[in-house]
Amino acid sequence: MEYLKRMADKQLKDNLEAFGAVLIEGPKWCGKTTTAMQQANSVLQLQDPDTREGYIATAAIRPSLLLAGKTPRLIDEWQVAPTLWDAVRVMVDRRGEVGQFILTGSNSVDKSAVMHSGIGRIVRMQMFPMSLFESKESNGAISLSELFNNPALDIDGIDSSMTLEDLIFAACRGGWPASLKPRKANSRLLIARDYVNSLCKMDISTVDNIIRDETVARLILRSYARNVSTLAKKSSMLNDIRVQADTLAENTFDSYVNAFRQLFVIQDIEAWSPAIRSATAIRSSLKRGFVDPSIAVAALGLTPEALQMDLKTFGFIFESMCIRDLKAYSQALGSSISYYHDRYNLEADAVLHLADGRYALIEFKLGGKDIEKGAAHLLEIQRLVKEYNRAEKQVRLSEPDLLMVITGGPIAYSRPDGVKVVPLACLRD
């Protein structure tokens, strides 16, 4: 099968030219191994059942033996033998060369399992499920980087080939590379469902060797899915779950959620809290999120047909898909994502921060009149920042470099007020 280029390709190449080793982290099935193999010259697969036990035994006695091979050497799912982390670090120091190793991992490892952080030797990069541009569904006519670099960029009239029905199907299918292989549409939807089944049956317990209950895992994922892209409090989710599991303790809930975070499945978004209004007015709850929208869909047992009849629910799932794609497109820029929401219901669904200090205020709207509402929110936040700067003589806030409404609609355009309206299926890095 043809290798579909990933946003991570260039970042991996650049990291290999600067560091002795690169760790690619991300959820299983997102394509880490396949991407790493494009640049690796030898491979050590620790999860191969034919050789796993021998590799683990060797790692415990003399791990350096497993590091021999042409470089860059790929060590796939390194967390199976955590001692390899320190062995890689030592080997990088000993050889004094860049581009020696690529490590992949589908879950984070307890820090106590390694002796050294690897700073300066092993750089971490995160990989996400495929964005719409990577799956060749977004036409990529509008570059996120260009939108930042050129405020006058002409986007008027650029159109998307994806219909609303196409977007719904893409969200249900998810960005799992394996979901692009089946020829039949219904078969493509099975990948995300199997992913959720695997999470709840096996991965939730194997991630840290703590036996957990499959039913409770499903209930927690389902509650998260019902609240995806919202500021739902932990207490409300606990009440939701206790309808079916009335004895669930808060610390048990926390244990399951932390395990899902270790598996890179749950990825909540933190609040952006600029001092443009009273500090007490800013919402600081986490915005609930998944690494891929299909997890929410599968956890709720939804179908594309059901979501076509419930666009309100799809609006939240659409936001999750937008966040996934923005993370992929901006990862090479050292970005982070937060949100803004105050008690007056002024909001920006996302605030995309770049490493150089620039940032974008973004709203996600399927289309119609909601675009006007979203643009009004962004302009009001921009006005408040300017007003704050006029009053504040010492610590000033940088003003947003980009105001954008990402939509499920068909056409891109620049509004007279400067807000860019961009179909998700036109975006790229």
RODO-2510 file (C-alpha; in nm, 4 decimals, decimal comma):
residues 429
     n   res          X          Y          Z
     1     m     0,0000     0,0000     0,0000
     2     e     0,1196     0,3534    -0,0823
     3     y     0,2744     0,5422     0,2093
     4     l     0,0753     0,8573     0,2718
     5     k     0,3037     1,1404     0,3756
     6     r     0,2608     1,2616     0,7318
     7     m     0,3086     1,5952     0,9028
     8     a     0,5568     1,4159     1,1291
     9     d     0,7922     1,3237     0,8427
    10     k     0,9782     1,6544     0,8274
    11     q     0,9781     1,6996     1,2041
    12     l     1,1352     1,3553     1,2450
    13     k     1,3975     1,4327     0,9805
    14     d     1,4860     1,7646     1,1451
    15     n     1,5073     1,6057     1,4894
    16     l     1,7360     1,3289     1,3653
    17     e     1,9712     1,5945     1,2301
    18     a     1,9848     1,7698     1,5672
    19     f     1,9625     1,4980     1,8360
    20     g     2,1101     1,1582     1,9055
    21     a     1,7694     0,9959     1,9426
    22     v     1,4040     1,0798     1,8779
    23     l     1,1061     0,9431     2,0698
    24     i     0,7785     0,9401     1,8756
    25     e     0,4840     0,9217     2,1150
    26     g     0,1166     0,8874     2,0344
    27     p    -0,1827     0,6545     2,0448
    28     k    -0,1474     0,3077     1,9001
    29     w    -0,2556     0,2632     1,5382
    30     c    -0,1779     0,6265     1,4476
    31     g     0,1122     0,5259     1,2206
    32     k     0,4207     0,5849     1,4383
    33     t     0,6036     0,2682     1,3322
    34     t     0,5288     0,3072     0,9625
    35     t     0,6431     0,6693     0,9679
    36     a     0,9598     0,5823     1,1604
    37     m     1,0433     0,3000     0,9189
    38     q     1,0583     0,5466     0,6292
    39     q     1,3763     0,6905     0,7825
    40     a     1,5150     0,3952     0,9812
    41     n     1,7942     0,1702     0,8508
    42     s     1,7418    -0,1129     1,0997
    43     v     1,4511    -0,2176     1,3221
    44     l     1,4072    -0,3804     1,6635
    45     q     1,0413    -0,4813     1,7149
    46     l     0,9942    -0,5556     2,0821
    47     q     0,6352    -0,6732     2,0431
    48     d     0,7133    -0,9486     1,7934
    49     p     0,5844    -1,2623     1,9774
    50     d     0,8573    -1,4783     1,8217
    51     t     1,1397    -1,2761     1,9753
    52     r     0,9809    -1,0703     2,2552
    53     e     1,0909    -1,2851     2,5500
    54     g     1,4466    -1,3117     2,4248
    55     y     1,4689    -0,9368     2,3711
    56     i     1,3322    -0,8645     2,7205
    57     a     1,5840    -1,1048     2,8756
    58     t     1,8686    -0,9436     2,6815
    59     a     1,7509    -0,5957     2,7803
    60     a     1,7647    -0,6957     3,1463
    61     i     2,1179    -0,8387     3,1230
    62     r     2,3004    -0,6435     2,8525
    63     p     2,0741    -0,3928     2,6736
    64     s     2,3541    -0,2520     2,4592
    65     l     2,3409    -0,5699     2,2481
    66     l     1,9966    -0,4683     2,1223
    67     l     2,1257    -0,1334     2,0024
    68     a     2,3640    -0,2771     1,7444
    69     g     2,2510    -0,2135     1,3876
    70     k     2,2537     0,0421     1,1101
    71     t     2,1487     0,3880     1,2192
    72     p     1,9004     0,5374     1,2561
    73     r     1,7924     0,2211     1,4421
    74     l     1,4214     0,1973     1,5185
    75     i     1,3276     0,0551     1,8581
    76     d     0,9543    -0,0039     1,8258
    77     e     0,7429     0,0146     2,1441
    78     w     1,0492     0,0706     2,3618
    79     q     0,8402     0,0776     2,6814
    80     v     0,8207    -0,3034     2,6664
    81     a     1,1818    -0,2961     2,7967
    82     p     1,2214     0,0375     2,9834
    83     t     1,5915    -0,0248     3,0550
    84     l     1,6550     0,0524     2,6875
    85     w     1,5908     0,4209     2,7556
    86     d     1,9024     0,4616     2,9655
    87     a     2,0960     0,2302     2,7323
    88     v     2,0076     0,4561     2,4384
    89     r     2,1084     0,7658     2,6336
    90     v     2,4463     0,6153     2,7231
    91     m     2,5074     0,4979     2,3655
    92     v     2,4255     0,8433     2,2293
    93     d     2,6829     0,9936     2,4654
    94     r     2,9394     0,7286     2,3803
    95     r     2,9133     0,7695     2,0045
    96     g     2,8611     1,1457     2,0117
    97     e     2,6632     1,1426     1,6860
    98     v     2,3181     1,2648     1,5870
    99     g     2,0487     1,0531     1,4252
   100     q     2,1319     0,7248     1,5973
   101     f     1,7960     0,5990     1,7246
   102     i     1,4222     0,6348     1,6742
   103     l     1,2044     0,5118     1,9589
   104     t     0,8269     0,4724     1,9382
   105     g     0,5845     0,4393     2,2272
   106     s     0,2073     0,3995     2,2566
   107     n     0,1966     0,4773     2,6268
   108     s     0,3988     0,6919     2,8618
   109     v     0,6224     0,5188     3,1133
   110     d     0,6478     0,5757     3,4879
   111     k     0,9441     0,8107     3,5374
   112     s     1,0775     0,5827     3,8108
   113     a     1,1445     0,3174     3,5446
   114     v     1,4271     0,5244     3,3938
   115     m     1,7306     0,6804     3,5600
   116     h     1,7683     0,9893     3,3422
   117     s     1,5271     1,2178     3,1558
   118     g     1,7342     1,2014     2,8383
   119     i     1,7433     1,5800     2,8034
   120     g     1,9860     1,6831     2,5319
   121     r     2,0091     1,3292     2,3959
   122     i     1,6516     1,2115     2,3323
   123     v     1,3957     1,4578     2,1998
   124     r     1,0236     1,3838     2,2214
   125     m     0,7732     1,4481     1,9469
   126     q     0,4063     1,3611     1,9417
   127     m     0,2248     1,2010     1,6530
   128     f    -0,1496     1,2195     1,5987
   129     p    -0,4002     1,0241     1,3925
   130     m    -0,4151     1,1404     1,0328
   131     s    -0,5493     1,4870     0,9563
   132     l    -0,7815     1,5373     0,6615
   133     f    -0,4899     1,6669     0,4552
   134     e    -0,2821     1,3576     0,5317
   135     s    -0,5705     1,1292     0,4332
   136     k    -0,5984     1,3302     0,1075
   137     e    -0,9488     1,4556     0,1871
   138     s    -0,8566     1,8187     0,2524
   139     n    -0,7343     1,9807    -0,0688
   140     g    -0,4746     2,1755     0,1329
   141     a    -0,5369     2,4946    -0,0635
   142     i    -0,4939     2,7143     0,2458
   143     s    -0,1780     2,6893     0,4548
   144     l    -0,2026     2,7554     0,8282
   145     s     0,1553     2,8880     0,8266
   146     e     0,0745     3,1302     0,5444
   147     l    -0,2308     3,2572     0,7293
   148     f    -0,0008     3,3515     1,0176
   149     n     0,2754     3,4937     0,7992
   150     n     0,0643     3,6875     0,5514
   151     p    -0,2389     3,8699     0,6983
   152     a    -0,3339     3,9844     0,3470
   153     l    -0,3415     3,6305     0,2060
   154     d    -0,6164     3,6073    -0,0541
   155     i    -0,8378     3,3083     0,0234
   156     d    -1,1610     3,4342    -0,1288
   157     g    -1,3454     3,1763    -0,3339
   158     i    -1,1279     2,8765    -0,2456
   159     d    -1,3706     2,5918    -0,2089
   160     s    -1,3818     2,2524    -0,0429
   161     s    -1,4815     1,9309    -0,2147
   162     m    -1,6046     1,7709     0,1106
   163     t    -1,9751     1,7885     0,1844
   164     l    -2,1167     1,7907     0,5350
   165     e    -2,1952     1,4214     0,4907
   166     d    -1,8312     1,3603     0,3951
   167     l    -1,7111     1,5393     0,7088
   168     i    -1,9443     1,3351     0,9270
   169     f    -1,8177     1,0104     0,7770
   170     a    -1,4536     1,1193     0,8163
   171     a    -1,5124     1,1986     1,1841
   172     c    -1,6787     0,8608     1,2427
   173     r    -1,4035     0,6744     1,0598
   174     g    -1,1248     0,8671     1,2280
   175     g    -0,7671     0,9321     1,1274
   176     w    -0,6429     0,5751     1,1748
   177     p    -0,4300     0,4716     0,8743
   178     a    -0,5823     0,1216     0,8827
   179     s    -0,9276     0,2735     0,8295
   180     l    -0,8274     0,3851     0,4799
   181     k    -0,7545     0,0311     0,3595
   182     p    -1,0990    -0,1338     0,3384
   183     r    -1,2870    -0,0690     0,0162
   184     k    -1,6336    -0,0706     0,1707
   185     a    -1,7414     0,2327     0,3729
   186     n    -1,8976     0,0287     0,6524
   187     s    -1,5771    -0,1688     0,6973
   188     r    -1,3809     0,1532     0,7444
   189     l    -1,5971     0,2374     1,0447
   190     l    -1,5051    -0,0862     1,2214
   191     i    -1,1471     0,0245     1,2961
   192     a    -1,2473     0,2893     1,5509
   193     r    -1,4955     0,0537     1,7158
   194     d    -1,2287    -0,2138     1,7499
   195     y    -0,9890     0,0478     1,8852
   196     v    -1,2310     0,1362     2,1656
   197     n    -1,2953    -0,2321     2,2363
   198     s    -0,9211    -0,2944     2,2653
   199     l    -0,8779     0,0038     2,4959
   200     c    -1,1459    -0,1145     2,7368
   201     k    -1,0731    -0,4879     2,7247
   202     m    -0,6926    -0,4887     2,7359
   203     d    -0,5003    -0,1615     2,7146
   204     i    -0,6618     0,0009     3,0178
   205     s    -0,5077    -0,2754     3,2317
   206     t    -0,1804    -0,3432     3,0496
   207     v    -0,0720     0,0225     3,0376
   208     d     0,0477     0,0090     3,3993
   209     n    -0,0273    -0,3524     3,4951
   210     i    -0,3236    -0,2567     3,7140
   211     i    -0,6283    -0,4733     3,6507
   212     r    -0,9279    -0,2553     3,5656
   213     d    -1,2889    -0,3347     3,4890
   214     e    -1,3924    -0,3248     3,1233
   215     t    -1,7453    -0,2068     3,2041
   216     v    -1,6215     0,0857     3,4118
   217     a    -1,3737     0,1782     3,1385
   218     r    -1,6565     0,1890     2,8838
   219     l    -1,8757     0,3995     3,1127
   220     i    -1,5980     0,6530     3,1645
   221     l    -1,5189     0,6740     2,7931
   222     r    -1,8902     0,7126     2,7166
   223     s    -1,9275     0,9931     2,9700
   224     y    -1,6230     1,1676     2,8249
   225     a    -1,7723     1,1233     2,4780
   226     r    -2,1034     1,2763     2,5858
   227     n    -1,9085     1,5768     2,7110
   228     v    -1,6464     1,6062     2,4385
   229     s    -1,5547     1,9676     2,3555
   230     t    -1,7344     2,0961     2,6673
   231     l    -1,6233     2,2233     3,0077
   232     a    -1,7976     1,9438     3,1948
   233     k    -1,6777     1,9129     3,5531
   234     k    -1,5520     1,5878     3,6960
   235     s    -1,8383     1,5896     3,9457
   236     s    -2,1005     1,5971     3,6696
   237     m    -1,9310     1,3116     3,4841
   238     l    -1,9153     1,1098     3,8054
   239     n    -2,2877     1,1651     3,8587
   240     d    -2,3495     1,0547     3,5027
   241     i    -2,1500     0,7339     3,5482
   242     r    -2,2990     0,6554     3,8890
   243     v    -2,6404     0,6107     3,7296
   244     q    -2,5033     0,2733     3,6181
   245     a    -2,2124     0,2282     3,8611
   246     d    -2,3330     0,3861     4,1832
   247     t    -2,0298     0,2805     4,3902
   248     l    -1,7663     0,4324     4,1631
   249     a    -1,5238     0,6306     4,3797
   250     e    -1,3575     0,9524     4,2652
   251     n    -1,0080     0,8064     4,3006
   252     t    -1,1122     0,5108     4,0834
   253     f    -1,2393     0,7517     3,8184
   254     d    -0,9072     0,9388     3,8342
   255     s    -0,7121     0,6144     3,7953
   256     y    -0,8983     0,5207     3,4761
   257     v    -0,8729     0,8696     3,3288
   258     n    -0,4995     0,8848     3,4003
   259     a    -0,4578     0,5461     3,2309
   260     f    -0,6386     0,6768     2,9216
   261     r    -0,4081     0,9789     2,9275
   262     q    -0,1041     0,7499     2,9440
   263     l    -0,2403     0,5806     2,6332
   264     f    -0,2645     0,9235     2,4633
   265     v    -0,6414     0,8744     2,4232
   266     i    -0,7797     1,1479     2,6482
   267     q    -0,6274     1,4862     2,5719
   268     d    -0,8028     1,7639     2,7614
   269     i    -0,7441     2,1288     2,6729
   270     e    -0,6474     2,3884     2,9301
   271     a    -0,7850     2,7402     2,9585
   272     w    -0,6134     3,0550     2,8324
   273     s    -0,6494     3,3112     3,1087
   274     p    -0,5321     3,6568     2,9987
   275     a    -0,6022     3,9352     3,2468
   276     i    -0,8377     4,1208     3,0133
   277     r    -1,1193     4,0865     3,2646
   278     s    -1,1411     4,0114     3,6336
   279     a    -0,9564     3,6881     3,7112
   280     t    -1,2720     3,5526     3,8717
   281     a    -1,4539     3,5796     3,5408
   282     i    -1,2333     3,3355     3,3513
   283     r    -1,3383     2,9733     3,3240
   284     s    -1,0467     2,7495     3,4165
   285     s    -1,2002     2,4022     3,3803
   286     l    -1,0477     2,1567     3,1375
   287     k    -1,2190     2,1231     2,8022
   288     r    -1,2812     1,7531     2,7521
   289     g    -1,1152     1,6035     2,4480
   290     f    -0,9955     1,2922     2,2673
   291     v    -0,6973     1,2491     2,0388
   292     d    -0,9396     1,1594     1,7574
   293     p    -1,3133     1,2299     1,7105
   294     s    -1,3883     0,8694     1,6167
   295     i    -1,3252     0,7623     1,9773
   296     a    -1,6232     0,9692     2,0908
   297     v    -1,8355     0,8357     1,8059
   298     a    -1,7466     0,4723     1,8775
   299     a    -1,7854     0,5111     2,2550
   300     l    -2,1401     0,6412     2,2035
   301     g    -2,2276     0,3811     1,9409
   302     l    -2,3168     0,6499     1,6867
   303     t    -2,3282     0,6154     1,3089
   304     p    -2,2924     0,8677     1,0256
   305     e    -2,6662     0,8382     0,9648
   306     a    -2,7457     0,9196     1,3285
   307     l    -2,5174     1,2243     1,3269
   308     q    -2,6721     1,3547     1,0067
   309     m    -2,9963     1,3750     1,2037
   310     d    -2,8272     1,5333     1,5072
   311     l    -2,6049     1,8174     1,3919
   312     k    -2,5910     1,9639     1,7416
   313     t    -2,4001     1,6579     1,8614
   314     f    -2,1892     1,6574     1,5475
   315     g    -2,0924     2,0180     1,6211
   316     f    -1,8997     1,9000     1,9284
   317     i    -1,7424     1,6120     1,7367
   318     f    -1,6528     1,8491     1,4515
   319     e    -1,4656     2,0650     1,7040
   320     s    -1,2717     1,7572     1,8178
   321     m    -1,1756     1,6845     1,4560
   322     c    -1,0649     2,0449     1,4040
   323     i    -0,8447     2,0315     1,7145
   324     r    -0,6844     1,7080     1,5911
   325     d    -0,6020     1,8624     1,2549
   326     l    -0,4723     2,1885     1,4022
   327     k    -0,2378     1,9934     1,6292
   328     a    -0,1013     1,8027     1,3303
   329     y    -0,0601     2,1116     1,1115
   330     s     0,1123     2,3184     1,3779
   331     q     0,3266     2,0583     1,5573
   332     a     0,6439     2,1562     1,3732
   333     l     0,5914     2,5148     1,4920
   334     g     0,6161     2,4169     1,8583
   335     s     0,2526     2,5009     1,9135
   336     s     0,0089     2,4518     2,1976
   337     i    -0,3685     2,4820     2,2112
   338     s    -0,5913     2,6290     2,4795
   339     y    -0,9402     2,7823     2,4860
   340     y    -1,1014     3,1016     2,6213
   341     h    -1,4389     3,1177     2,7940
   342     d    -1,5611     3,3630     3,0565
   343     r    -1,8714     3,3866     3,2696
   344     y    -2,0262     3,6283     3,0199
   345     n    -2,0145     3,3447     2,7622
   346     l    -1,7562     3,5220     2,5524
   347     e    -1,5462     3,2443     2,4024
   348     a    -1,2868     3,1295     2,1556
   349     d    -1,3127     2,7554     2,0967
   350     a    -0,9361     2,7406     2,0531
   351     v    -0,6350     2,9634     2,1033
   352     l    -0,3437     2,8346     1,8962
   353     h    -0,0132     2,9521     2,0450
   354     l     0,3083     2,9358     1,8420
   355     a     0,6535     2,9035     1,9974
   356     d     0,7482     3,2556     1,8837
   357     g     0,4635     3,4151     2,0811
   358     r     0,2159     3,4640     1,7979
   359     y    -0,1311     3,3255     1,8452
   360     a    -0,4643     3,2781     1,6724
   361     l    -0,8159     3,3041     1,8138
   362     i    -1,0322     3,0367     1,6517
   363     e    -1,3971     2,9359     1,6525
   364     f    -1,5363     2,6128     1,5026
   365     k    -1,8743     2,6411     1,3325
   366     l    -2,0474     2,4056     1,0921
   367     g    -2,1837     2,6998     0,8944
   368     g    -2,4814     2,9310     0,8574
   369     k    -2,5543     3,2057     1,1094
   370     d    -2,3183     3,0504     1,3622
   371     i    -2,0251     3,1888     1,1607
   372     e    -2,1379     3,5440     1,2366
   373     k    -2,1703     3,4628     1,6060
   374     g    -1,8269     3,3037     1,6158
   375     a    -1,6645     3,5984     1,4384
   376     a    -1,8295     3,8403     1,6820
   377     h    -1,6767     3,6527     1,9768
   378     l    -1,3286     3,6687     1,8267
   379     l    -1,3549     4,0389     1,7499
   380     e    -1,4760     4,1138     2,1028
   381     i    -1,1800     3,9291     2,2578
   382     q    -0,9464     4,1217     2,0271
   383     r    -1,1133     4,4479     2,1359
   384     l    -1,0715     4,3583     2,5040
   385     v    -0,7003     4,2881     2,4519
   386     k    -0,6539     4,6264     2,2841
   387     e    -0,8529     4,7991     2,5579
   388     y    -0,6410     4,6287     2,8238
   389     n    -0,3206     4,7408     2,6525
   390     r    -0,4394     5,1015     2,6386
   391     a    -0,4970     5,0977     3,0148
   392     e    -0,1947     4,8857     3,1135
   393     k     0,1344     5,0746     3,0937
   394     q     0,3760     4,8015     3,2037
   395     v     0,2725     4,4425     3,1275
   396     r     0,1019     4,4454     2,7909
   397     l    -0,0590     4,1540     2,6102
   398     s     0,0279     4,0681     2,2523
   399     e    -0,2660     4,1087     2,0201
   400     p    -0,3921     3,8092     1,8206
   401     d    -0,2149     3,7589     1,4890
   402     l    -0,5013     3,5679     1,3307
   403     l    -0,8773     3,5535     1,3794
   404     m    -1,0309     3,2504     1,2118
   405     v    -1,3574     3,0630     1,1955
   406     i    -1,3011     2,7064     1,0791
   407     t    -1,6168     2,5796     0,9197
   408     g    -1,7779     2,2767     0,7645
   409     g    -1,9028     2,5000     0,4864
   410     p    -1,7921     2,4950     0,1226
   411     i    -1,6122     2,8279     0,0589
   412     a    -1,3306     3,0293     0,2166
   413     y    -1,3394     3,4058     0,2391
   414     s    -1,2000     3,7023     0,4297
   415     r    -1,4581     3,9140     0,6074
   416     p    -1,4301     4,2960     0,5940
   417     d    -1,3494     4,2910     0,9682
   418     g    -1,0425     4,0726     0,9035
   419     v    -1,1797     3,7400     1,0265
   420     k    -1,0814     3,4505     0,8007
   421     v    -1,3522     3,1916     0,7329
   422     v    -1,1849     2,8679     0,6273
   423     p    -1,3395     2,5255     0,5506
   424     l    -1,1628     2,2524     0,7486
   425     a    -1,1270     2,0549     0,4265
   426     c    -0,9146     2,3338     0,2726
   427     l    -0,6534     2,3504     0,5495
   428     r    -0,3006     2,2162     0,5617
   429     d     0,0186     2,2873     0,7596
***
